[in-house]
Amino acid sequence: MRRRLLIVLLAFSVLAVAGFAVPLLGSTAANRTYEFTAARTADAARFAALAQQALAGGPADQLRAEVRAHAALFGDGVVVVDARRQILVAEGMPATDPQVTAAVDAALRNQPRAPLPDLRPWSSGDTLFTQAVGTGVRVSGAVVLRTSVRPAAADIALRWAVVLLATLLAAAAVVIGVFRLARWVLLPVDTLAGAMHRMTEGGARPHVDITAGPPELRGLAENFNHMSDALAESADRQRALVADIAHQLRNPMAALRLRVDGLTAPETHSTPETHSTLETHPAPIRGTNRPTPSKIRGPEPCQGGESPGLWITAETQRSMQVEFDRLESLLDGMLALASADSAATDLAATATDARCEVGAVVAERLDAWHEAAQRAGVGFAEAARGAWEVRCSESELAQVVDVVLDNAVKYAGRGAVVSWSVRGRGGMVVLEVADDGAGVEEGDLPRLTERFWRGSGEPGSGLGLAIAERLLTARGGTLALSRAVPSGLVVHIGLPEAP
């Protein structure tokens, strides 16, 4: 990319400098040629005026003196003749030269002289300037001036050298500017490429700090930093999830192992070979229509030997069922958390314009939780609705509100009242859901949003608030918890206000 960019910029710069230098060189040569032609034409006209005075009967001394001085100064040849081609002055060149003779004839016929082509630094040789003597259409003589173009060509060469030197300096400045521009444009790209390489090698949160370069690339660097943070956070969450799963599943699995290990107990029998028996209890097993075994006695010792007996009591079965329920709850919670992480990642990767009215969503969820709250002995307080719209979809906000209401119904306690309010604060809309139940200890507040954390002896998987926080942070929101006064818990749900 760097090579292609430099080739394009350098080619464009060379063409631009050449497009400026070439016309300037031509203009310089044309101007010097015009100066040279004008000077020699003026000299020939001066000699023609003096020759007219001499042909009118005046002295020719001044004409001869000026012709000699001009020839001595410039090295030119001058021939002045009358209408009968009689030589009045001949200095520096013979009047019988064929070119001079042809020029005299053309001047006596008052023919215009062909313009002199533009000179170049390599121009050489002589050129003839002619001037008719007389006034109007009456020609009384002719002046022929032969001069060398080398002095004018030398001046043009000097001027061209100055122009070319300036062009080289300009080209050097343009090349330096091109390289600096390419570096300014591509430095952020190189920095991003290095950061991407570090990321592929497993570097932790590679960030790029770009203070130079186009604004678009600086914005790309900021987006890269956000992506790096998101990927690192996702990796951290995955590692933490694996560790949490291993830790959380270890407890019910250990309990089940203890239950299974307790099924066998050594027992000695002296009776003859018998068969296993099953005693049933009328209570059914949950989820089936089969009777609940109160005791299962497995193979008893045969005659002449001893073997352990296998016993499963109803209490052991209930304990195992509780552990199975706990495993199912954990798996359901982990699936919900995985869905929340996936939804949060999608929200962070795509910009959406979803919006909803907070009061309407809360009122609808309160109606949905009304029956469960009545069974738990929890009441809902009415609140004045405000027209607060947030940048969040109704389904996402409803899921967060469901988590908060579920916790309030479960843990606030019988007789508690749940209230809510909405207010704006610095571009954010804050929904506060409070209960006047027992609340939690001050030291446990920061741990409420930790995955799998539960209070001592409390049911559940400990994932609800973690899922809610993940959904809110993906929308640029916040989730905070504080103790209510005099007792209870307040959940602060912050979301960006919709314009």
C-alpha positions as CSV (number, residue, x, y, z in Angstrom):
1,M,0.0,0.0,0.0
2,R,2.8,2.4,0.9
3,R,4.6,1.8,-2.5
4,R,1.4,2.3,-4.5
5,L,0.5,5.4,-2.6
6,L,4.0,6.9,-3.1
7,I,4.0,6.0,-6.8
8,V,0.7,7.8,-7.3
9,L,1.6,10.8,-5.3
10,L,5.1,11.2,-6.8
11,A,3.7,10.8,-10.4
12,F,1.1,13.4,-9.7
13,S,3.7,15.7,-8.1
14,V,6.1,15.3,-11.1
15,L,3.4,16.1,-13.5
16,A,2.3,19.1,-11.5
17,V,5.9,20.5,-11.3
18,A,6.5,19.7,-15.0
19,G,3.2,21.4,-15.9
20,F,4.5,24.5,-14.1
21,A,8.1,24.4,-15.3
22,V,7.6,23.7,-19.0
23,P,5.4,26.7,-19.8
24,L,7.6,28.9,-17.6
25,L,10.7,27.9,-19.7
26,G,8.8,28.6,-22.9
27,S,7.6,32.0,-21.6
28,T,11.2,32.9,-20.5
29,A,12.5,32.1,-24.0
30,A,9.7,34.0,-25.7
31,N,10.3,37.1,-23.5
32,R,14.0,37.1,-24.2
33,T,13.5,36.7,-27.9
34,Y,11.1,39.6,-27.9
35,E,13.6,41.7,-26.0
36,F,16.3,40.8,-28.5
37,T,14.1,41.5,-31.5
38,A,12.8,44.8,-30.1
39,A,16.3,46.0,-29.4
40,R,17.7,45.2,-32.8
41,T,14.6,46.6,-34.6
42,A,14.9,49.8,-32.7
43,D,18.6,50.1,-33.7
44,A,17.7,49.5,-37.4
45,A,15.0,52.2,-37.1
46,R,17.5,54.6,-35.6
47,F,19.9,54.1,-38.4
48,A,17.0,54.5,-41.0
49,A,16.1,57.9,-39.4
50,L,19.7,59.1,-39.7
51,A,20.0,57.7,-43.2
52,Q,16.8,59.7,-44.2
53,Q,18.4,62.9,-43.0
54,A,21.6,62.1,-44.9
55,L,19.6,61.4,-48.1
56,A,17.7,64.6,-47.7
57,G,21.0,66.5,-48.0
58,G,22.2,66.5,-44.5
59,P,25.6,65.3,-43.2
60,A,26.2,61.6,-43.1
61,D,28.9,61.8,-40.4
62,Q,26.5,61.1,-37.5
63,L,25.2,58.0,-39.3
64,R,28.6,56.7,-39.9
65,A,29.7,57.4,-36.3
66,E,26.7,55.7,-34.7
67,V,27.1,52.7,-37.0
68,R,30.7,52.3,-36.1
69,A,30.0,52.6,-32.4
70,H,27.2,50.0,-32.6
71,A,29.4,47.6,-34.6
72,A,32.2,48.0,-32.0
73,L,29.8,47.5,-29.1
74,F,27.7,44.6,-30.3
75,G,29.9,43.1,-33.1
76,D,27.0,43.5,-35.5
77,G,27.3,44.3,-39.2
78,V,25.3,47.3,-40.7
79,V,24.8,48.2,-44.4
80,V,22.9,51.3,-45.4
81,V,22.0,52.0,-49.1
82,D,19.9,54.5,-51.0
83,A,17.1,53.7,-53.5
84,R,19.6,53.1,-56.3
85,R,21.4,50.6,-54.1
86,Q,24.4,53.0,-53.6
87,I,26.2,52.2,-50.3
88,L,26.0,55.0,-47.8
89,V,27.6,53.0,-44.9
90,A,29.0,49.4,-44.7
91,E,30.4,48.3,-41.4
92,G,31.1,44.8,-40.2
93,M,29.8,42.9,-43.3
94,P,30.2,43.1,-47.1
95,A,27.3,44.7,-49.0
96,T,27.7,42.2,-51.8
97,D,26.8,39.2,-49.6
98,P,23.9,37.4,-51.3
99,Q,21.8,37.3,-48.1
100,V,22.5,41.1,-47.6
101,T,21.5,41.8,-51.2
102,A,18.3,39.8,-50.9
103,A,17.5,41.6,-47.6
104,V,18.1,45.0,-49.3
105,D,15.8,44.2,-52.2
106,A,13.0,43.1,-49.8
107,A,13.5,46.3,-47.7
108,L,13.4,48.6,-50.9
109,R,10.1,46.9,-51.8
110,N,8.9,47.6,-48.2
111,Q,8.2,43.9,-47.5
112,P,7.6,43.0,-43.9
113,R,10.3,40.9,-42.3
114,A,9.4,37.3,-41.1
115,P,9.2,37.1,-37.3
116,L,12.2,35.6,-35.5
117,P,11.4,32.2,-34.0
118,D,11.7,31.9,-30.3
119,L,15.3,31.3,-29.3
120,R,16.6,28.5,-27.2
121,P,19.8,28.0,-25.2
122,W,21.3,26.0,-28.0
123,S,20.4,28.6,-30.7
124,S,23.4,29.9,-32.8
125,G,24.2,31.7,-36.0
126,D,23.3,35.2,-37.3
127,T,20.0,36.8,-38.2
128,L,19.2,39.8,-40.4
129,F,17.0,42.8,-39.5
130,T,15.9,45.2,-42.2
131,Q,14.3,48.6,-42.2
132,A,13.1,50.7,-45.1
133,V,14.2,54.4,-45.2
134,G,11.6,56.9,-46.0
135,T,8.1,57.9,-45.0
136,G,4.8,56.4,-46.0
137,V,5.0,54.3,-49.2
138,R,7.9,56.2,-50.6
139,V,11.1,54.3,-49.9
140,S,14.4,56.2,-50.4
141,G,16.8,53.5,-49.0
142,A,17.3,50.5,-46.8
143,V,19.1,49.5,-43.7
144,V,20.3,45.9,-43.1
145,L,21.6,44.8,-39.7
146,R,23.1,41.4,-39.1
147,T,23.5,40.3,-35.5
148,S,24.4,37.1,-33.7
149,V,21.8,35.3,-31.5
150,R,24.4,33.8,-29.2
151,P,24.2,36.6,-26.5
152,A,20.4,36.2,-26.3
153,A,20.7,32.4,-26.3
154,A,23.2,32.7,-23.4
155,D,20.8,34.9,-21.5
156,I,18.0,32.3,-22.1
157,A,20.3,29.5,-20.9
158,L,21.0,31.4,-17.7
159,R,17.3,32.1,-17.1
160,W,16.5,28.5,-17.8
161,A,19.1,27.4,-15.3
162,V,17.4,29.5,-12.7
163,V,14.0,28.1,-13.5
164,L,15.3,24.5,-13.5
165,L,17.0,25.1,-10.2
166,A,13.8,26.4,-8.7
167,T,11.9,23.5,-10.3
168,L,14.4,21.0,-8.7
169,L,14.0,22.7,-5.3
170,A,10.2,22.6,-5.7
171,A,10.4,19.0,-6.8
172,A,12.5,18.1,-3.8
173,A,10.1,20.0,-1.5
174,V,7.2,18.1,-3.1
175,V,8.9,14.7,-2.7
176,I,9.6,15.5,0.9
177,G,6.0,16.6,1.3
178,V,4.8,13.4,-0.4
179,F,6.8,11.2,1.9
180,R,5.7,13.1,5.0
181,L,2.1,12.9,3.7
182,A,2.4,9.2,3.1
183,R,3.9,8.7,6.5
184,W,1.1,10.9,8.1
185,V,-1.6,8.9,6.3
186,L,0.0,5.4,6.8
187,L,1.4,5.7,10.3
188,P,-2.0,5.0,12.0
189,V,-2.4,2.0,9.6
190,D,1.1,0.7,10.6
191,T,0.2,1.2,14.3
192,L,-3.1,-0.6,13.8
193,A,-1.3,-3.4,12.0
194,G,1.1,-3.8,14.9
195,A,-1.7,-3.9,17.4
196,M,-3.5,-6.5,15.3
197,H,-0.4,-8.6,15.2
198,R,0.0,-8.3,19.0
199,M,-3.7,-9.3,19.3
200,T,-3.2,-12.4,17.2
201,E,-0.3,-13.4,19.3
202,G,-2.5,-13.3,22.4
203,G,-1.5,-9.9,23.8
204,A,-3.8,-8.6,26.5
205,R,-5.9,-5.5,25.5
206,P,-3.5,-4.1,22.8
207,H,-4.3,-0.4,22.5
208,V,-3.1,2.1,20.0
209,D,-2.5,5.8,20.7
210,I,-2.8,7.8,17.5
211,T,-2.4,11.5,17.7
212,A,-1.5,12.1,14.1
213,G,-3.1,11.1,10.8
214,P,-6.5,11.7,9.2
215,P,-9.4,12.0,11.5
216,E,-11.1,9.0,9.9
217,L,-8.1,6.8,10.9
218,R,-7.9,8.3,14.4
219,G,-11.6,7.4,14.7
220,L,-10.7,3.9,13.4
221,A,-8.1,3.6,16.2
222,E,-10.6,4.5,18.8
223,N,-13.0,1.8,17.4
224,F,-10.1,-0.6,17.5
225,N,-9.5,0.2,21.2
226,H,-13.2,-0.4,21.9
227,M,-13.0,-3.7,20.0
228,S,-9.9,-4.8,21.9
229,D,-11.5,-4.0,25.2
230,A,-14.7,-5.9,24.1
231,L,-12.7,-8.9,23.0
232,A,-10.6,-8.9,26.2
233,E,-13.7,-8.5,28.3
234,S,-15.4,-11.4,26.4
235,A,-12.3,-13.6,26.9
236,D,-12.2,-12.7,30.6
237,R,-15.9,-13.5,30.9
238,Q,-15.4,-16.8,29.2
239,R,-12.5,-17.7,31.5
240,A,-14.5,-16.6,34.5
241,L,-17.6,-18.5,33.3
242,V,-15.6,-21.7,32.9
243,A,-14.1,-21.3,36.4
244,D,-17.5,-20.4,37.9
245,I,-19.1,-23.4,36.2
246,A,-16.4,-25.7,37.5
247,H,-16.8,-24.3,41.0
248,Q,-20.5,-24.3,41.0
249,L,-21.0,-27.8,39.6
250,R,-18.4,-29.2,42.0
251,N,-20.7,-28.6,45.0
252,P,-23.8,-30.5,43.9
253,M,-21.7,-33.2,42.3
254,A,-19.8,-33.7,45.6
255,A,-23.1,-33.9,47.4
256,L,-24.4,-36.5,45.0
257,R,-21.2,-38.5,45.4
258,L,-21.7,-38.5,49.1
259,R,-25.3,-39.6,48.7
260,V,-24.2,-42.4,46.4
261,D,-21.4,-43.4,48.6
262,G,-23.9,-43.7,51.5
263,L,-26.1,-46.1,49.7
264,T,-23.9,-49.1,50.5
265,A,-23.5,-50.3,54.1
266,P,-21.9,-53.5,55.3
267,E,-24.4,-56.0,56.6
268,T,-24.1,-59.7,57.6
269,H,-26.9,-62.2,57.0
270,S,-27.1,-65.9,57.9
271,T,-30.3,-66.6,56.1
272,P,-30.5,-68.6,52.9
273,E,-30.3,-67.0,49.5
274,T,-33.1,-64.4,49.1
275,H,-34.1,-62.0,46.5
276,S,-34.2,-58.2,46.5
277,T,-37.3,-56.6,47.8
278,L,-39.0,-53.2,47.1
279,E,-41.2,-51.5,49.6
280,T,-43.3,-48.7,48.1
281,H,-44.8,-45.5,49.5
282,P,-47.9,-43.9,48.1
283,A,-46.1,-40.6,47.5
284,P,-45.2,-40.4,43.7
285,I,-41.8,-39.3,42.4
286,R,-41.9,-35.8,41.0
287,G,-42.3,-35.7,37.3
288,T,-43.6,-39.4,37.1
289,N,-46.6,-41.4,38.1
290,R,-44.5,-44.1,39.7
291,P,-44.7,-44.6,43.5
292,T,-41.9,-43.3,45.6
293,P,-39.8,-46.1,47.0
294,S,-39.4,-45.6,50.7
295,K,-36.7,-48.3,50.9
296,I,-34.9,-50.2,48.2
297,R,-33.0,-53.2,49.4
298,G,-30.6,-54.6,47.0
299,P,-29.0,-58.0,46.7
300,E,-28.7,-59.6,50.1
301,P,-26.1,-62.1,51.0
302,C,-26.4,-65.6,49.7
303,Q,-26.1,-68.7,51.7
304,G,-22.6,-69.4,53.0
305,G,-21.3,-65.9,52.4
306,E,-21.6,-62.2,53.2
307,S,-22.2,-59.3,50.9
308,P,-23.0,-55.6,51.4
309,G,-26.6,-54.5,51.2
310,L,-27.9,-51.7,49.0
311,W,-30.3,-49.3,50.7
312,I,-32.0,-46.1,49.2
313,T,-34.2,-44.3,51.7
314,A,-36.9,-41.7,50.9
315,E,-34.8,-39.1,52.6
316,T,-31.8,-39.9,50.5
317,Q,-33.9,-39.8,47.4
318,R,-35.2,-36.3,48.3
319,S,-31.7,-35.1,48.9
320,M,-30.6,-36.3,45.5
321,Q,-33.6,-34.7,43.9
322,V,-32.7,-31.4,45.5
323,E,-29.2,-31.6,44.1
324,F,-30.6,-32.5,40.7
325,D,-32.9,-29.5,40.9
326,R,-29.9,-27.3,41.8
327,L,-28.0,-28.6,38.8
328,E,-30.9,-27.8,36.5
329,S,-31.2,-24.3,37.9
330,L,-27.5,-23.7,37.4
331,L,-27.6,-24.9,33.8
332,D,-30.7,-22.8,33.1
333,G,-29.0,-19.8,34.6
334,M,-25.8,-20.4,32.6
335,L,-27.8,-20.7,29.4
336,A,-29.5,-17.3,30.2
337,L,-26.2,-15.7,30.9
338,A,-24.7,-17.0,27.6
339,S,-27.8,-15.6,25.8
340,A,-27.2,-12.2,27.6
341,D,-23.5,-12.2,26.7
342,S,-24.4,-13.0,23.0
343,A,-27.1,-10.2,22.9
344,A,-24.7,-7.7,24.6
345,T,-22.0,-8.6,22.0
346,D,-24.5,-8.0,19.2
347,L,-25.6,-4.7,20.6
348,A,-22.0,-3.5,21.0
349,A,-21.2,-4.5,17.4
350,T,-24.2,-2.9,15.8
351,A,-25.7,0.5,16.3
352,T,-29.5,0.4,16.7
353,D,-32.1,3.1,17.2
354,A,-34.4,1.1,19.5
355,R,-36.2,3.2,22.1
356,C,-39.0,2.6,24.6
357,E,-41.0,4.5,27.3
358,V,-39.8,3.5,30.8
359,G,-43.1,4.0,32.6
360,A,-45.1,1.9,30.2
361,V,-42.7,-1.0,30.4
362,V,-42.5,-1.0,34.2
363,A,-46.3,-0.8,34.5
364,E,-46.7,-3.7,32.2
365,R,-44.2,-5.9,34.1
366,L,-45.8,-5.0,37.4
367,D,-49.1,-6.3,36.1
368,A,-47.4,-9.5,35.0
369,W,-45.8,-10.0,38.5
370,H,-48.9,-9.0,40.5
371,E,-50.2,-12.5,41.1
372,A,-46.7,-13.8,42.2
373,A,-46.3,-10.8,44.5
374,Q,-49.7,-11.5,46.1
375,R,-48.7,-15.1,46.8
376,A,-45.4,-13.9,48.4
377,G,-47.2,-11.2,50.4
378,V,-45.4,-8.4,48.6
379,G,-47.3,-5.2,47.6
380,F,-46.6,-2.8,44.7
381,A,-46.9,0.9,45.2
382,E,-48.2,3.2,42.5
383,A,-46.0,5.8,41.0
384,A,-46.6,8.8,38.8
385,R,-45.5,8.1,35.2
386,G,-43.2,10.4,33.4
387,A,-42.7,10.6,29.7
388,W,-39.1,9.3,29.8
389,E,-37.8,7.5,26.7
390,V,-34.5,5.6,26.7
391,R,-32.3,4.1,24.0
392,C,-33.2,0.5,24.7
393,S,-35.8,-2.0,23.3
394,E,-38.8,-2.9,25.3
395,S,-37.9,-6.6,25.5
396,E,-34.4,-5.8,26.9
397,L,-35.8,-3.3,29.5
398,A,-38.6,-5.8,30.4
399,Q,-36.0,-8.5,31.0
400,V,-34.0,-6.3,33.4
401,V,-37.2,-5.2,35.2
402,D,-38.2,-8.9,35.5
403,V,-34.9,-9.7,37.2
404,V,-35.3,-6.8,39.7
405,L,-39.0,-7.7,40.5
406,D,-38.2,-11.4,40.8
407,N,-35.5,-10.6,43.4
408,A,-37.9,-8.2,45.3
409,V,-40.7,-10.8,45.4
410,K,-38.4,-13.6,46.5
411,Y,-36.3,-11.8,49.1
412,A,-38.1,-8.7,50.3
413,G,-40.2,-10.8,52.6
414,R,-43.9,-10.9,53.4
415,G,-45.4,-7.5,54.1
416,A,-42.8,-5.6,52.1
417,V,-43.8,-3.0,49.5
418,V,-42.0,-2.4,46.2
419,S,-42.0,1.2,44.8
420,W,-40.5,2.7,41.7
421,S,-39.7,6.1,40.3
422,V,-38.1,7.6,37.1
423,R,-36.0,10.7,36.8
424,G,-33.5,12.3,34.4
425,R,-29.9,13.1,35.3
426,G,-27.3,14.4,32.9
427,G,-28.5,12.8,29.7
428,M,-29.4,9.5,31.5
429,V,-32.8,8.3,32.7
430,V,-32.6,6.5,36.0
431,L,-35.3,4.0,37.0
432,E,-35.2,3.2,40.8
433,V,-36.9,0.1,42.1
434,A,-36.9,0.0,46.0
435,D,-38.3,-2.3,48.6
436,D,-38.6,-1.9,52.3
437,G,-37.7,-5.5,53.2
438,A,-34.8,-6.8,55.2
439,G,-32.3,-5.7,52.5
440,V,-28.7,-6.9,52.5
441,E,-25.5,-6.2,54.4
442,E,-23.5,-3.2,53.3
443,G,-20.5,-5.3,52.5
444,D,-22.6,-7.6,50.3
445,L,-23.8,-4.9,48.0
446,P,-20.8,-5.0,45.6
447,R,-21.2,-8.8,45.3
448,L,-24.8,-8.8,44.2
449,T,-23.9,-8.5,40.6
450,E,-21.3,-11.2,40.7
451,R,-22.1,-14.3,38.8
452,F,-23.3,-17.3,41.0
453,W,-23.1,-15.2,44.2
454,R,-26.0,-15.8,46.6
455,G,-26.6,-14.8,50.2
456,S,-26.3,-17.4,52.9
457,G,-29.1,-19.9,52.5
458,E,-30.8,-18.1,49.7
459,P,-32.2,-20.0,46.7
460,G,-31.5,-19.3,43.0
461,S,-28.5,-19.4,40.8
462,G,-27.1,-16.0,41.5
463,L,-27.1,-15.0,37.8
464,G,-30.1,-12.6,37.5
465,L,-28.5,-9.3,38.4
466,A,-25.3,-10.3,36.4
467,I,-27.5,-10.9,33.3
468,A,-29.3,-7.5,33.9
469,E,-26.0,-5.7,34.3
470,R,-24.6,-7.2,31.1
471,L,-27.7,-6.1,29.1
472,L,-27.5,-2.6,30.5
473,T,-23.8,-2.0,29.9
474,A,-24.2,-3.1,26.3
475,R,-26.7,-0.3,25.9
476,G,-24.3,2.2,27.6
477,G,-26.3,2.0,30.8
478,T,-25.5,1.2,34.4
479,L,-26.7,-0.9,37.3
480,A,-26.1,0.1,40.8
481,L,-27.5,-1.1,44.2
482,S,-27.8,0.7,47.5
483,R,-29.4,0.2,50.9
484,A,-32.8,1.8,51.4
485,V,-33.5,3.9,54.5
486,P,-34.5,2.6,57.0
487,S,-34.3,-0.8,55.5
488,G,-34.5,-2.6,52.2
489,L,-32.7,-2.4,48.8
490,V,-32.7,0.1,46.0
491,V,-31.8,-0.9,42.5
492,H,-30.7,2.0,40.2
493,I,-31.1,1.3,36.5
494,G,-29.5,3.9,34.2
495,L,-30.0,4.2,30.5
496,P,-29.1,6.9,27.9
497,E,-32.1,9.2,27.2
498,A,-33.5,9.0,23.7
499,P,-33.3,12.3,21.8
